[in-house]
Amino acid sequence: MSFIPVLLLLFALSSTLAQKTTPDASTLRTKVTEQTTTQTTKQTTTPPPSCESKNGTSCEECLSNVNCLWCIPNKRCLTYPVKTILPPNSLCPLNDARWGLCTINFQILIITLSVAGALLIIGFFICIFCCCKCENIGSGRIEKNMNRKADKRKTKQGERTAELKTRHDEIRQKYGLSRASPYARFENPT
């Protein structure tokens, strides 16, 4: 919308250059504003044709306007009742009503959209359930791996301590230091 005044300004400049006169800036502004006001009044004064004016025409012509509803049995083009979500049966039966496309009746459209919506909601909940379940399974696997590694570390540490203990015992025996009693050296003075 902001480029329309620029185009009008360029058009006004080109027309003034074609006349080979150089108007001052104030007259140029007034011409441009006059042109923009006439163009905007033209746009706002032409309302879209009402749906009821298309009675007796074809379905495609009626449904070219999004606000219209086509009723097949009486070939009427009606304004869609926005206040009620679904058109009442007194206006047109759902099986004979067309909205959006002439090939799909309104009842099938509603059923299809509700089934698709229900499938999307169910699929969403299944995805959430699977993601949570897989996350729990993954954390269980990680926990098992951590426990297994901790057990391996404990067994290796136990083996190392046992090996060190046997080495120390061998060294004690070699030098006559018994581990039986801390006072053993003092009891046998020989």
trRosetta pair geometry for C-beta under 8 A, 3 or more apart (Angstrom, degrees):
i j d omega theta_ij theta_ji phi_ij phi_ji
1 4 6.1 -35 -167 3 46 116
2 5 7.1 -46 -171 29 46 101
2 6 7.4 41 140 -10 66 110
3 6 5.2 -57 -156 41 51 117
3 7 6.1 55 148 -24 77 102
4 7 5.7 -53 -147 36 32 110
4 8 6.3 31 155 -17 64 106
4 36 7.2 115 127 -123 106 98
4 39 7.4 -162 173 112 128 150
5 8 5.5 -55 -145 40 35 112
5 9 6.2 40 154 -24 67 104
5 32 6.9 69 -160 170 84 115
5 36 5.8 6 -101 -94 84 139
6 9 5.6 -52 -149 33 31 114
6 10 6.5 30 152 -16 64 103
7 10 5.7 -53 -148 37 33 110
7 11 6.2 35 152 -20 65 106
8 11 5.5 -51 -145 37 33 113
8 12 6.2 34 154 -20 65 104
8 32 5.5 120 125 -149 109 85
8 35 5.1 171 -161 103 125 129
8 36 5.7 178 61 -67 175 87
8 39 7.5 -129 -86 -3 135 149
9 12 5.7 -53 -147 36 30 110
9 13 6.3 30 153 -18 64 105
9 32 5.4 18 -91 -120 70 138
10 13 5.7 -54 -146 37 32 111
10 14 6.2 29 156 -18 66 106
11 14 5.9 -55 -145 37 29 108
11 15 6.3 26 156 -17 64 107
11 35 7.7 -163 83 166 124 166
12 15 5.9 -56 -146 38 30 108
12 16 6.3 26 156 -16 64 107
12 28 6.3 127 136 -159 130 83
12 31 5.3 140 -141 111 132 120
12 32 5.2 -93 -14 -77 161 84
12 35 6.8 -152 -67 2 114 151
13 16 5.9 -59 -147 39 30 107
13 17 6.2 27 156 -17 66 107
13 28 7.5 37 -81 -149 71 127
14 17 5.7 -54 -144 39 32 109
14 18 6.3 38 153 -25 64 105
15 18 5.5 -49 -148 31 33 116
15 19 6.7 29 154 -15 63 104
16 19 5.8 -55 -151 38 36 108
16 21 6.3 -89 -170 72 81 78
16 22 7.4 89 154 -115 115 32
16 23 5.6 -89 -143 8 140 108
16 28 7.0 -45 -41 -105 161 101
17 20 7.1 35 -178 -79 41 42
23 27 4.4 -103 176 80 122 124
23 28 5.3 147 97 -55 118 86
23 31 7.8 62 101 -8 166 136
24 27 5.5 89 59 13 75 99
24 28 7.1 -141 99 -6 37 94
25 28 5.6 -59 -149 38 34 114
25 29 6.3 36 155 -22 68 105
26 29 5.8 -51 -148 34 32 112
26 30 6.6 31 154 -18 63 104
27 30 5.7 -53 -148 36 35 111
27 31 6.4 37 153 -21 66 104
28 31 5.8 -55 -151 34 32 111
28 32 6.4 28 154 -17 65 107
29 32 5.8 -56 -147 38 31 109
29 33 6.2 26 157 -14 67 108
30 33 5.9 -56 -144 41 30 107
30 34 6.2 35 155 -23 64 106
31 34 5.7 -55 -148 34 29 112
31 35 6.4 27 155 -18 64 106
32 35 5.8 -56 -150 36 31 110
32 36 6.4 26 155 -16 66 107
33 36 5.7 -54 -142 39 33 108
33 37 6.2 32 159 -18 67 106
34 37 6.0 -57 -146 38 28 107
34 38 6.4 24 157 -16 64 107
35 38 6.0 -57 -147 37 29 107
35 39 6.3 27 155 -18 64 108
36 39 5.7 -56 -145 38 32 110
36 40 6.2 27 158 -16 67 107
37 40 5.9 -54 -141 40 31 106
37 41 6.2 31 158 -18 65 107
38 41 5.9 -55 -145 38 30 109
38 42 6.5 35 153 -22 63 104
39 42 5.7 -53 -153 32 33 114
39 43 6.6 30 151 -18 65 105
40 43 5.6 -53 -148 36 37 111
40 44 6.2 22 159 -9 69 110
41 44 6.0 -60 -138 45 31 101
41 45 5.7 28 165 -22 68 115
42 45 6.3 -59 -136 35 22 106
42 46 6.9 9 168 -11 58 110
43 46 7.0 -72 -156 34 23 98
48 65 6.6 134 160 -122 130 124
49 53 5.0 -97 176 62 105 141
49 54 7.1 100 125 -44 122 97
49 65 7.4 -127 72 -61 81 145
50 53 5.0 106 65 -8 80 101
50 79 7.0 -48 -171 -65 88 114
51 54 6.0 -62 -167 33 44 108
51 62 6.8 61 -156 -159 86 87
51 65 6.2 -143 -88 81 84 139
51 67 6.3 -127 -51 104 122 90
51 68 3.9 163 -121 -107 119 96
51 69 7.4 39 -175 27 154 59
51 77 4.8 -141 172 140 82 96
51 78 5.9 29 124 137 132 12
51 79 4.5 165 33 -69 134 63
51 80 7.8 137 -54 -15 167 63
52 55 6.0 -3 -171 -32 54 109
52 77 6.6 -176 -98 87 24 84
52 78 7.1 34 -80 -115 74 43
52 79 6.9 -40 -35 -26 87 93
53 77 7.9 -46 61 78 42 128
54 57 4.7 -65 -175 26 79 131
54 61 5.8 -167 -157 122 125 100
54 62 4.8 161 122 -99 135 74
54 65 7.7 180 -7 15 151 124
54 68 6.9 -3 52 -134 138 154
54 77 4.0 -11 86 45 98 163
55 75 7.2 101 -172 121 67 76
55 76 5.2 -12 -126 -134 97 65
55 77 5.4 -137 -76 28 50 85
56 75 5.9 66 -106 125 39 116
56 76 8.0 9 -40 -97 53 48
57 61 4.4 -75 140 78 130 137
57 62 6.0 157 77 -50 106 86
57 77 6.7 -1 44 -29 99 134
58 61 4.8 93 59 8 83 102
58 62 7.0 -149 95 -5 44 88
59 62 5.7 -59 -149 38 32 111
59 63 6.0 13 161 -5 69 114
59 70 4.7 81 -133 -172 82 168
59 72 7.7 -2 -85 -93 123 78
59 98 5.8 8 -156 80 123 154
59 102 3.9 103 124 -118 133 124
60 63 6.2 -65 -139 47 26 99
60 64 6.7 49 154 -48 60 91
60 102 5.9 -59 -66 -31 66 142
61 64 5.8 -31 -158 -4 32 118
62 65 7.3 -70 172 36 42 92
62 68 5.0 -146 167 140 79 142
62 70 4.6 119 92 -83 143 104
62 77 3.7 -151 -130 -110 120 120
63 68 6.0 -141 -97 84 40 109
63 70 5.8 -58 -51 -24 98 122
63 98 6.6 -70 -68 123 135 105
63 99 7.1 168 -121 -143 111 33
63 100 6.7 -39 -165 54 125 3
63 101 7.2 140 158 -92 159 13
63 102 6.2 -156 12 -58 149 84
64 68 7.9 23 51 36 51 136
65 68 4.5 79 79 -9 100 114
66 100 7.9 28 -136 -94 73 64
67 79 5.9 -12 146 -146 101 77
67 80 5.6 -139 -176 22 53 102
68 77 5.3 -13 -166 -175 124 98
68 78 6.9 132 -159 71 68 38
68 79 6.6 -58 -105 -103 55 40
68 80 6.6 163 -151 -30 4 89
68 99 7.9 -176 101 -123 52 77
69 77 7.5 146 71 -162 43 51
69 78 4.8 -33 66 71 96 92
69 79 7.2 25 16 122 93 10
69 80 4.6 118 -36 -86 109 76
69 81 8.0 -32 -2 1 149 68
69 87 6.1 128 -172 -64 168 150
69 91 7.9 39 95 141 144 125
69 92 6.8 -174 135 36 120 145
69 97 5.9 -18 180 -161 110 105
69 98 7.2 150 -169 72 60 49
69 99 5.2 -27 -116 -84 78 101
69 106 7.9 19 -151 -74 108 139
70 76 7.7 163 -153 85 48 45
70 77 5.9 -22 -101 -105 69 68
70 78 7.7 170 -86 22 20 77
70 97 7.2 136 75 -161 53 52
70 98 4.2 -21 65 61 106 104
70 99 7.3 179 22 -71 76 49
70 102 6.8 -8 57 -111 156 83
71 74 5.7 6 109 49 115 88
71 75 7.4 -109 86 -48 71 7
71 76 4.8 0 50 56 111 89
71 77 7.9 -161 18 -77 77 23
71 78 6.2 42 -16 -4 112 119
71 91 7.5 -142 -77 142 139 73
71 92 3.7 -129 -108 -115 118 137
71 96 5.9 48 -161 123 68 106
71 97 6.0 -25 -99 -101 68 66
71 98 7.8 -167 -74 20 24 78
72 75 7.1 8 -163 -75 30 55
72 96 4.4 -124 39 -169 103 93
72 97 7.8 -132 -3 -72 87 20
72 98 6.8 85 -49 -15 95 109
73 92 7.8 173 31 -143 99 89
73 93 7.8 52 -4 27 130 108
73 96 5.4 -13 -18 -165 95 158
74 92 8.0 -126 32 -107 106 98
76 92 7.6 -153 66 -79 110 123
78 87 7.8 97 97 -134 138 142
78 91 6.4 145 162 179 168 110
78 92 6.7 -167 17 -22 148 128
80 87 7.0 -98 -149 -71 67 110
80 99 6.6 76 -99 -122 126 130
81 84 4.9 9 124 43 121 95
81 87 5.4 124 29 -111 110 72
81 88 7.2 0 41 1 162 85
81 91 6.6 -145 -21 -54 130 168
84 87 6.9 112 93 -106 115 27
84 88 6.2 17 108 -41 167 89
86 94 6.9 -15 -177 -94 117 118
86 106 7.9 129 -149 155 90 126
86 110 7.2 23 -107 -98 118 149
87 91 4.9 -101 176 75 104 134
87 92 5.8 4 128 50 139 90
87 94 7.2 158 65 -88 91 71
87 97 5.8 158 53 -114 139 161
87 106 7.3 -21 30 168 113 169
88 91 5.1 99 64 3 77 99
89 92 7.7 -100 -152 87 32 22
89 93 5.5 26 -143 -101 81 61
89 94 7.2 -54 -92 -18 77 81
92 96 5.9 -118 174 87 95 99
92 97 4.6 117 112 -80 120 98
93 96 4.8 65 68 21 94 102
93 97 6.8 -159 89 -23 42 90
94 97 5.5 -51 -137 24 34 116
94 105 7.4 97 147 154 63 102
94 106 5.0 -116 -164 89 71 109
94 107 4.2 98 134 -67 107 94
94 110 7.2 -41 -168 10 130 138
95 105 5.8 11 -166 166 42 147
95 106 7.7 -109 -71 52 11 84
95 107 5.1 -10 -85 -4 55 140
96 105 7.0 -36 -91 -141 11 118
97 105 6.7 98 65 -167 53 77
97 106 3.9 -9 87 -2 102 139
97 107 7.7 110 47 -27 93 75
98 101 7.1 -101 -172 93 100 43
98 102 5.3 33 -180 -127 151 47
98 104 7.2 123 -136 76 83 53
98 105 6.3 -71 -85 -116 71 50
98 106 6.5 -140 -89 -41 22 87
99 106 5.6 56 13 -95 102 103
99 109 7.2 -127 60 56 91 166
100 104 7.2 -23 80 62 104 116
100 109 7.2 133 43 -130 130 155
101 104 4.8 53 79 22 114 100
104 108 5.8 -124 -169 82 83 114
104 109 5.1 95 142 -66 119 101
105 108 5.1 84 63 14 82 103
105 109 6.9 -148 97 -9 39 93
106 109 5.4 -56 -146 37 33 116
106 110 6.3 34 156 -20 67 104
107 110 5.9 -53 -150 34 30 109
107 111 6.4 25 154 -14 64 108
108 111 5.7 -56 -145 41 33 110
108 112 6.0 33 156 -20 67 109
109 112 5.9 -55 -143 38 26 110
109 113 6.2 21 160 -15 63 110
110 113 6.0 -58 -145 40 27 107
110 114 6.2 23 159 -16 64 109
111 114 6.0 -59 -146 39 27 107
111 115 6.3 25 157 -16 65 108
112 115 5.9 -57 -146 38 28 108
112 116 6.2 26 156 -17 65 109
113 116 5.7 -54 -143 39 31 111
113 117 6.2 33 156 -20 64 107
114 117 5.6 -52 -145 37 31 113
114 118 6.3 32 155 -19 64 105
115 118 5.7 -54 -146 37 31 111
115 119 6.3 32 154 -19 64 106
116 119 5.7 -54 -147 37 31 111
116 120 6.4 33 154 -20 64 105
117 120 5.7 -54 -149 35 31 112
117 121 6.4 29 154 -17 65 105
118 121 5.8 -55 -148 37 32 110
118 122 6.2 30 155 -16 66 108
119 122 5.7 -54 -142 41 31 109
119 123 6.0 33 157 -20 65 109
120 123 5.7 -55 -143 39 28 113
120 124 6.3 34 155 -24 63 105
121 124 5.6 -51 -150 31 30 114
121 125 6.6 24 155 -13 63 105
122 125 5.9 -58 -150 39 32 107
122 126 6.3 33 151 -20 66 107
123 126 5.6 -53 -144 36 32 113
123 127 6.3 34 155 -20 65 104
124 127 5.8 -54 -151 34 29 111
124 128 6.5 28 152 -17 63 105
125 128 5.6 -50 -146 36 35 112
125 129 6.2 37 154 -20 66 105
126 129 5.6 -54 -147 37 31 112
126 130 6.2 29 156 -17 66 107
127 130 5.8 -55 -144 39 29 108
127 131 6.2 30 157 -19 64 107
128 131 5.9 -56 -147 37 28 110
128 132 6.4 24 157 -15 64 107
129 132 6.0 -60 -149 39 28 107
129 133 6.0 25 155 -18 66 112
130 133 5.6 -57 -141 40 30 111
130 134 5.9 28 160 -17 67 109
131 134 5.9 -55 -141 39 27 107
131 135 6.2 31 156 -23 62 107
132 135 5.6 -54 -148 34 30 113
132 136 6.6 28 154 -17 64 104
133 136 5.9 -56 -153 36 31 109
133 137 6.4 29 151 -17 65 106
134 137 5.5 -52 -144 39 35 111
134 138 6.0 38 154 -21 66 106
135 138 5.6 -53 -146 37 29 112
135 139 6.3 27 155 -17 64 105
136 139 5.8 -53 -144 37 31 107
136 140 6.4 36 153 -22 63 105
137 140 5.6 -53 -151 34 32 114
137 141 6.5 34 151 -20 64 103
138 141 5.7 -51 -150 33 33 111
138 142 6.4 32 152 -18 65 105
139 142 5.5 -51 -146 37 36 113
139 143 6.2 40 152 -22 66 104
140 143 5.6 -53 -146 36 30 112
140 144 6.4 32 154 -20 64 104
141 144 5.7 -53 -148 35 32 111
141 145 6.4 31 153 -18 65 105
142 145 5.7 -54 -150 37 32 111
142 146 6.3 32 152 -19 65 106
143 146 5.7 -54 -147 37 31 111
143 147 6.3 32 154 -18 65 105
144 147 5.7 -55 -147 37 31 111
144 148 6.2 33 153 -21 65 106
145 148 5.6 -53 -146 36 31 112
145 149 6.3 28 156 -16 65 106
146 149 5.9 -55 -147 38 30 109
146 150 6.3 32 153 -20 65 106
147 150 5.6 -54 -146 36 31 112
147 151 6.4 34 153 -20 65 104
148 151 5.8 -52 -150 34 31 112
148 152 6.6 32 151 -20 63 104
149 152 5.6 -51 -149 34 35 113
149 153 6.4 36 152 -19 65 104
150 153 5.6 -53 -150 36 33 112
150 154 6.4 34 152 -20 65 105
151 154 5.6 -53 -147 35 32 112
151 155 6.4 29 156 -16 66 105
152 155 5.9 -56 -147 38 30 107
152 156 6.3 28 155 -17 65 107
153 156 5.8 -56 -146 39 30 109
153 157 6.1 31 155 -19 65 109
154 157 5.7 -56 -145 38 29 112
154 158 6.2 32 153 -21 64 105
155 158 5.5 -51 -146 36 32 114
155 159 6.4 35 153 -20 64 103
156 159 5.6 -52 -150 35 33 112
156 160 6.4 34 151 -20 65 105
157 160 5.6 -52 -147 35 32 112
157 161 6.4 30 155 -17 65 104
158 161 5.9 -54 -146 37 30 108
158 162 6.3 30 155 -18 64 107
159 162 5.8 -56 -148 38 30 110
159 163 6.2 30 154 -20 65 108
160 163 5.7 -56 -147 37 30 111
160 164 6.3 29 155 -17 65 106
161 164 5.7 -53 -144 38 32 110
161 165 6.2 37 154 -24 64 106
162 165 5.6 -54 -148 34 30 115
162 166 6.6 29 155 -18 64 103
163 166 5.9 -53 -150 35 31 108
163 167 6.5 32 152 -18 64 106
164 167 5.6 -55 -149 36 34 113
164 168 6.3 33 154 -18 67 106
165 168 5.8 -54 -147 37 30 110
165 169 6.3 31 153 -20 64 106
166 169 5.6 -53 -146 36 32 113
166 170 6.4 36 153 -21 65 104
167 170 5.7 -54 -151 34 31 112
167 171 6.5 28 152 -17 65 105
168 171 5.7 -54 -148 37 33 110
168 172 6.3 36 152 -21 66 106
169 172 5.6 -53 -147 36 32 114
169 173 6.4 31 154 -19 65 104
169 179 6.8 -63 -115 -8 82 138
170 173 5.8 -54 -147 36 30 109
170 174 6.3 35 152 -25 63 107
171 174 5.5 -52 -148 32 33 116
171 175 6.5 4 162 5 66 109
171 177 8.0 -6 118 49 72 116
172 175 6.5 -73 -147 51 26 90
172 176 8.0 -93 167 74 56 15
172 177 4.2 -93 -154 81 80 93
172 178 6.7 124 153 -95 113 20
172 179 5.9 36 147 -41 165 95
173 176 7.6 35 -170 -77 28 27
173 177 7.8 -87 -51 56 22 61
173 178 7.8 57 -95 -94 60 62
177 185 7.8 -17 -123 -67 70 115
178 181 7.5 18 104 32 108 61
178 184 5.2 -55 65 96 115 166
180 184 5.7 84 67 -64 99 142
181 184 4.5 126 66 -47 90 91
181 187 7.8 30 88 -3 135 135
183 186 5.1 -56 -170 44 75 113
183 187 6.0 79 133 -33 88 101
184 187 5.9 -56 -146 29 34 112
184 188 6.9 -5 171 14 68 104
185 188 7.4 -80 -152 53 24 81
186 189 7.7 3 -169 -72 38 78
